[in-house]
């Protein structure tokens, strides 16, 4: 198994819009494409109160490439993203995205 760590730093004040987009659109589209999430997190204590952190779970890099490409090209996803970032909806949401593909160590509780 591989785990993808994704960290979204929002434009100040736009974290609620990002959470809404994930809850009401993104995760449903992922389900259709067979993308498995390993958990979503916001920062309770620390300096990043406009950050969403989450994990995706992959069998292989090939699976990730195939499913992520289909998700990125999905018309429903592209419409949801565009609609959520229209000026009348507050404009852009995300300032920066970090993505890392992680592999568990031999002593990890996750394999």
Backbone as JSON Lines, residues from 0, in Angstrom:
{"i":0,"aa":"X","n":[0.83,-1.19,0.0],"ca":[0.0,0.0,0.0],"c":[0.87,1.25,0.0]}
{"i":1,"aa":"X","n":[0.34,2.27,-0.65],"ca":[0.96,3.58,-0.65],"c":[-0.04,4.56,-0.07]}
{"i":2,"aa":"X","n":[0.46,5.58,0.57],"ca":[-0.38,6.6,1.17],"c":[0.04,7.95,0.59]}
{"i":3,"aa":"X","n":[-0.93,8.69,0.13],"ca":[-0.64,10.02,-0.4],"c":[-1.08,11.04,0.64]}
{"i":4,"aa":"X","n":[-0.12,11.81,1.1],"ca":[-0.38,12.92,2.01],"c":[-0.63,14.16,1.15]}
{"i":5,"aa":"X","n":[-1.78,14.8,1.37],"ca":[-2.1,16.02,0.64],"c":[-2.44,17.1,1.66]}
{"i":6,"aa":"X","n":[-1.82,18.26,1.48],"ca":[-2.01,19.39,2.4],"c":[-2.42,20.6,1.57]}
{"i":7,"aa":"X","n":[-3.58,21.14,1.89],"ca":[-4.11,22.31,1.19],"c":[-4.08,23.5,2.13]}
{"i":8,"aa":"X","n":[-3.32,24.52,1.79],"ca":[-3.31,25.77,2.52],"c":[-4.27,26.72,1.81]}
{"i":9,"aa":"X","n":[-5.29,27.13,2.54],"ca":[-6.34,27.97,1.96],"c":[-5.99,29.45,2.02]}
{"i":10,"aa":"X","n":[-6.58,30.17,1.11],"ca":[-6.56,31.62,1.19],"c":[-7.33,31.97,2.47]}
{"i":11,"aa":"X","n":[-6.85,32.94,3.26],"ca":[-7.5,33.25,4.54],"c":[-9.02,33.38,4.41]}
{"i":12,"aa":"X","n":[-9.72,32.69,5.29],"ca":[-11.17,32.72,5.34],"c":[-11.87,31.74,4.41]}
{"i":13,"aa":"X","n":[-11.11,30.99,3.59],"ca":[-11.73,30.14,2.57],"c":[-11.76,28.65,2.95]}
{"i":14,"aa":"X","n":[-11.26,28.3,4.15],"ca":[-11.31,26.9,4.56],"c":[-12.74,26.35,4.58]}
{"i":15,"aa":"X","n":[-13.75,27.07,5.08],"ca":[-15.11,26.52,5.04],"c":[-15.57,26.17,3.63]}
{"i":16,"aa":"X","n":[-15.19,26.95,2.64],"ca":[-15.57,26.66,1.25],"c":[-14.89,25.38,0.77]}
{"i":17,"aa":"X","n":[-13.64,25.18,1.16],"ca":[-12.93,23.96,0.76],"c":[-13.56,22.74,1.42]}
{"i":18,"aa":"X","n":[-13.87,22.84,2.71],"ca":[-14.5,21.72,3.41],"c":[-15.85,21.39,2.78]}
{"i":19,"aa":"X","n":[-16.61,22.4,2.44],"ca":[-17.89,22.2,1.79],"c":[-17.71,21.47,0.45]}
{"i":20,"aa":"X","n":[-16.73,21.9,-0.33],"ca":[-16.5,21.27,-1.63],"c":[-16.11,19.81,-1.48]}
{"i":21,"aa":"X","n":[-15.26,19.5,-0.52],"ca":[-14.89,18.1,-0.3],"c":[-16.08,17.29,0.17]}
{"i":22,"aa":"X","n":[-16.82,17.81,1.15],"ca":[-17.93,17.05,1.73],"c":[-19.06,16.83,0.73]}
{"i":23,"aa":"X","n":[-19.37,17.82,-0.06],"ca":[-20.56,17.74,-0.92],"c":[-20.27,17.36,-2.36]}
{"i":24,"aa":"X","n":[-19.03,17.38,-2.77],"ca":[-18.73,17.08,-4.17],"c":[-17.56,16.1,-4.34]}
{"i":25,"aa":"X","n":[-16.38,16.53,-3.89],"ca":[-15.15,15.79,-4.18],"c":[-15.21,14.34,-3.74]}
{"i":26,"aa":"X","n":[-15.58,14.1,-2.48],"ca":[-15.55,12.72,-1.97],"c":[-16.56,11.83,-2.7]}
{"i":27,"aa":"X","n":[-17.68,12.38,-3.11],"ca":[-18.66,11.6,-3.86],"c":[-18.12,11.22,-5.24]}
{"i":28,"aa":"X","n":[-17.41,12.14,-5.87],"ca":[-16.81,11.87,-7.17],"c":[-15.69,10.84,-7.01]}
{"i":29,"aa":"X","n":[-14.91,10.95,-5.94],"ca":[-13.86,9.96,-5.68],"c":[-14.47,8.56,-5.57]}
{"i":30,"aa":"X","n":[-15.57,8.44,-4.85],"ca":[-16.22,7.13,-4.7],"c":[-16.53,6.52,-6.05]}
{"i":31,"aa":"X","n":[-17.04,7.33,-6.95],"ca":[-17.37,6.86,-8.3],"c":[-16.13,6.37,-9.05]}
{"i":32,"aa":"X","n":[-14.98,6.99,-8.77],"ca":[-13.73,6.62,-9.44],"c":[-12.92,5.59,-8.65]}
{"i":33,"aa":"X","n":[-13.43,5.15,-7.51],"ca":[-12.72,4.14,-6.71],"c":[-11.53,4.69,-5.94]}
{"i":34,"aa":"X","n":[-11.52,5.98,-5.67],"ca":[-10.44,6.6,-4.9],"c":[-10.8,6.48,-3.42]}
{"i":35,"aa":"X","n":[-9.87,5.9,-2.64],"ca":[-10.1,5.65,-1.21],"c":[-9.37,6.69,-0.37]}
{"i":36,"aa":"X","n":[-10.11,7.31,0.53],"ca":[-9.48,8.27,1.44],"c":[-9.18,7.6,2.77]}
{"i":37,"aa":"X","n":[-8.1,8.07,3.39],"ca":[-7.67,7.51,4.66],"c":[-7.89,8.44,5.83]}
{"i":38,"aa":"X","n":[-8.56,9.56,5.61],"ca":[-8.87,10.49,6.7],"c":[-8.61,11.93,6.3]}
{"i":39,"aa":"X","n":[-9.43,12.81,6.85],"ca":[-9.31,14.25,6.65],"c":[-9.1,14.91,8.0]}
{"i":40,"aa":"X","n":[-8.29,15.97,8.01],"ca":[-7.95,16.63,9.27],"c":[-7.84,18.14,9.06]}
{"i":41,"aa":"X","n":[-8.29,18.88,10.07],"ca":[-7.99,20.3,10.15],"c":[-7.13,20.49,11.4]}
{"i":42,"aa":"X","n":[-6.48,21.62,11.49],"ca":[-5.55,21.88,12.58],"c":[-6.3,22.41,13.8]}
{"i":43,"aa":"X","n":[-6.2,21.69,14.9],"ca":[-6.82,22.11,16.16],"c":[-5.88,23.02,16.94]}
{"i":44,"aa":"X","n":[-4.6,22.61,17.03],"ca":[-3.59,23.39,17.74],"c":[-2.39,23.52,16.81]}
{"i":45,"aa":"X","n":[-1.9,24.72,16.64],"ca":[-0.77,24.95,15.76],"c":[-1.02,26.19,14.91]}
{"i":46,"aa":"X","n":[-0.07,26.49,14.08],"ca":[-0.11,27.74,13.33],"c":[-0.83,27.72,12.01]}
{"i":47,"aa":"X","n":[-1.49,26.61,11.67],"ca":[-2.09,26.51,10.33],"c":[-3.6,26.3,10.43]}
{"i":48,"aa":"X","n":[-4.32,27.32,10.84],"ca":[-5.75,27.18,11.02],"c":[-6.55,27.33,9.73]}
{"i":49,"aa":"X","n":[-5.87,27.5,8.61],"ca":[-6.51,27.56,7.29],"c":[-6.0,26.41,6.42]}
{"i":50,"aa":"X","n":[-5.8,25.25,7.03],"ca":[-5.19,24.11,6.35],"c":[-6.1,22.89,6.45]}
{"i":51,"aa":"X","n":[-6.19,22.16,5.33],"ca":[-6.83,20.85,5.3],"c":[-5.76,19.83,4.94]}
{"i":52,"aa":"X","n":[-5.65,18.79,5.75],"ca":[-4.7,17.71,5.51],"c":[-5.49,16.43,5.37]}
{"i":53,"aa":"X","n":[-5.12,15.62,4.37],"ca":[-5.8,14.34,4.22],"c":[-4.88,13.31,3.58]}
{"i":54,"aa":"X","n":[-5.32,12.05,3.69],"ca":[-4.58,10.93,3.11],"c":[-5.46,10.21,2.09]}
{"i":55,"aa":"X","n":[-4.83,9.79,1.01],"ca":[-5.45,8.87,0.06],"c":[-4.68,7.56,0.12]}
{"i":56,"aa":"X","n":[-5.37,6.46,-0.12],"ca":[-4.78,5.13,-0.02],"c":[-4.76,4.51,-1.41]}
{"i":57,"aa":"X","n":[-3.57,4.04,-1.82],"ca":[-3.4,3.47,-3.15],"c":[-2.75,2.08,-3.06]}
{"i":58,"aa":"X","n":[-3.13,1.22,-3.97],"ca":[-2.49,-0.1,-4.09],"c":[-1.12,0.03,-4.75]}
{"i":59,"aa":"X","n":[-1.0,0.99,-5.68],"ca":[0.24,1.15,-6.45],"c":[0.28,2.54,-7.08]}
{"i":60,"aa":"X","n":[1.44,2.92,-7.59],"ca":[1.54,4.19,-8.32],"c":[0.72,4.15,-9.6]}
{"i":61,"aa":"X","n":[0.66,2.98,-10.23],"ca":[-0.12,2.84,-11.46],"c":[-1.6,3.1,-11.18]}
{"i":62,"aa":"X","n":[-2.12,2.55,-10.08],"ca":[-3.51,2.8,-9.71],"c":[-3.73,4.29,-9.47]}
{"i":63,"aa":"X","n":[-2.81,4.93,-8.78],"ca":[-2.93,6.35,-8.49],"c":[-2.98,7.17,-9.78]}
{"i":64,"aa":"X","n":[-2.05,6.88,-10.68],"ca":[-2.0,7.63,-11.94],"c":[-3.29,7.48,-12.74]}
{"i":65,"aa":"X","n":[-3.79,6.26,-12.83],"ca":[-4.99,6.0,-13.62],"c":[-6.21,6.67,-13.0]}
{"i":66,"aa":"X","n":[-6.46,6.44,-11.73],"ca":[-7.66,6.97,-11.09],"c":[-7.6,8.49,-10.91]}
{"i":67,"aa":"X","n":[-6.43,9.02,-10.6],"ca":[-6.32,10.47,-10.4],"c":[-6.53,11.2,-11.72]}
{"i":68,"aa":"X","n":[-6.01,10.64,-12.81],"ca":[-6.21,11.26,-14.12],"c":[-7.69,11.29,-14.5]}
{"i":69,"aa":"X","n":[-8.41,10.2,-14.23],"ca":[-9.84,10.17,-14.53],"c":[-10.6,11.17,-13.66]}
{"i":70,"aa":"X","n":[-10.22,11.27,-12.4],"ca":[-10.85,12.24,-11.51],"c":[-10.61,13.67,-12.01]}
{"i":71,"aa":"X","n":[-9.37,13.98,-12.34],"ca":[-9.03,15.33,-12.79],"c":[-9.78,15.72,-14.07]}
{"i":72,"aa":"X","n":[-10.09,14.74,-14.9],"ca":[-10.79,15.01,-16.16],"c":[-12.31,14.94,-16.01]}
{"i":73,"aa":"X","n":[-12.81,14.57,-14.86],"ca":[-14.24,14.39,-14.65],"c":[-14.99,15.72,-14.79]}
{"i":74,"aa":"X","n":[-15.96,15.8,-15.7],"ca":[-16.69,17.06,-15.9],"c":[-17.42,17.54,-14.65]}
{"i":75,"aa":"X","n":[-17.97,16.62,-13.85],"ca":[-18.66,17.03,-12.63],"c":[-17.68,17.67,-11.65]}
{"i":76,"aa":"X","n":[-16.47,17.11,-11.54],"ca":[-15.45,17.68,-10.65],"c":[-15.04,19.07,-11.14]}
{"i":77,"aa":"X","n":[-14.79,19.2,-12.43],"ca":[-14.35,20.49,-12.97],"c":[-15.42,21.56,-12.79]}
{"i":78,"aa":"X","n":[-16.68,21.19,-12.93],"ca":[-17.76,22.15,-12.71],"c":[-17.84,22.53,-11.23]}
{"i":79,"aa":"X","n":[-17.77,21.55,-10.33],"ca":[-17.83,21.84,-8.89],"c":[-16.69,22.76,-8.47]}
{"i":80,"aa":"X","n":[-15.49,22.48,-8.97],"ca":[-14.34,23.33,-8.62],"c":[-14.54,24.74,-9.16]}
{"i":81,"aa":"X","n":[-14.93,24.85,-10.43],"ca":[-15.11,26.17,-11.04],"c":[-16.22,26.95,-10.33]}
{"i":82,"aa":"X","n":[-17.35,26.29,-10.06],"ca":[-18.46,26.97,-9.39],"c":[-18.06,27.47,-8.0]}
{"i":83,"aa":"X","n":[-17.3,26.66,-7.27],"ca":[-16.92,27.04,-5.9],"c":[-15.93,28.2,-5.87]}
{"i":84,"aa":"X","n":[-15.3,28.48,-7.0],"ca":[-14.3,29.55,-7.04],"c":[-14.74,30.76,-7.86]}
{"i":85,"aa":"X","n":[-16.03,30.8,-8.22],"ca":[-16.55,31.98,-8.92],"c":[-16.43,33.2,-8.0]}
{"i":86,"aa":"X","n":[-16.23,34.36,-8.58],"ca":[-16.13,35.58,-7.75],"c":[-17.32,35.78,-6.81]}
{"i":87,"aa":"X","n":[-18.51,35.47,-7.28],"ca":[-19.68,35.65,-6.42],"c":[-19.74,34.64,-5.27]}
{"i":88,"aa":"X","n":[-18.91,33.59,-5.35],"ca":[-18.82,32.6,-4.28],"c":[-17.57,32.79,-3.42]}
{"i":89,"aa":"X","n":[-16.86,33.88,-3.63],"ca":[-15.69,34.19,-2.81],"c":[-14.36,34.07,-3.52]}
{"i":90,"aa":"X","n":[-14.36,33.59,-4.76],"ca":[-13.13,33.51,-5.53],"c":[-12.28,32.3,-5.18]}
{"i":91,"aa":"X","n":[-10.99,32.36,-5.52],"ca":[-10.09,31.22,-5.29],"c":[-10.1,30.75,-3.84]}
{"i":92,"aa":"X","n":[-9.87,29.45,-3.68],"ca":[-9.93,28.83,-2.35],"c":[-8.55,28.45,-1.84]}
{"i":93,"aa":"X","n":[-7.76,27.8,-2.68],"ca":[-6.49,27.2,-2.25],"c":[-5.31,28.04,-2.71]}
{"i":94,"aa":"X","n":[-4.41,28.33,-1.77],"ca":[-3.2,29.08,-2.09],"c":[-2.05,28.15,-2.47]}
{"i":95,"aa":"X","n":[-2.0,26.95,-1.85],"ca":[-0.88,26.05,-2.06],"c":[-1.33,24.61,-1.77]}
{"i":96,"aa":"X","n":[-0.8,23.67,-2.56],"ca":[-1.07,22.25,-2.35],"c":[0.27,21.51,-2.26]}
{"i":97,"aa":"X","n":[0.39,20.67,-1.24],"ca":[1.55,19.79,-1.08],"c":[1.05,18.36,-1.26]}
{"i":98,"aa":"X","n":[1.76,17.57,-2.05],"ca":[1.41,16.17,-2.24],"c":[2.68,15.33,-2.13]}
{"i":99,"aa":"X","n":[2.62,14.31,-1.27],"ca":[3.74,13.39,-1.1],"c":[3.19,11.97,-1.1]}
{"i":100,"aa":"X","n":[3.88,11.07,-1.81],"ca":[3.52,9.66,-1.81],"c":[4.41,8.98,-0.77]}
{"i":101,"aa":"X","n":[3.77,8.36,0.22],"ca":[4.49,7.76,1.33],"c":[4.36,6.24,1.28]}
{"i":102,"aa":"X","n":[5.4,5.55,1.71],"ca":[5.37,4.1,1.83],"c":[5.65,3.74,3.28]}
{"i":103,"aa":"X","n":[4.88,2.79,3.84],"ca":[5.06,2.45,5.25],"c":[6.42,1.78,5.52]}
{"i":104,"aa":"X","n":[6.93,2.04,6.69],"ca":[8.15,1.36,7.13],"c":[7.8,-0.06,7.57]}
{"i":105,"aa":"X","n":[8.81,-0.87,7.8],"ca":[8.61,-2.25,8.23],"c":[7.91,-2.33,9.57]}
{"i":106,"aa":"X","n":[8.05,-1.31,10.41],"ca":[7.46,-1.32,11.74],"c":[6.19,-0.47,11.86]}
{"i":107,"aa":"X","n":[5.65,-0.02,10.74],"ca":[4.44,0.78,10.75],"c":[3.21,-0.06,11.06]}
{"i":108,"aa":"X","n":[2.25,0.52,11.78],"ca":[0.99,-0.19,12.02],"c":[0.14,-0.24,10.75]}
{"i":109,"aa":"X","n":[0.41,0.65,9.81],"ca":[-0.24,0.63,8.51],"c":[0.69,-0.04,7.52]}
{"i":110,"aa":"X","n":[0.15,-0.93,6.72],"ca":[0.97,-1.61,5.7],"c":[0.43,-1.38,4.32]}
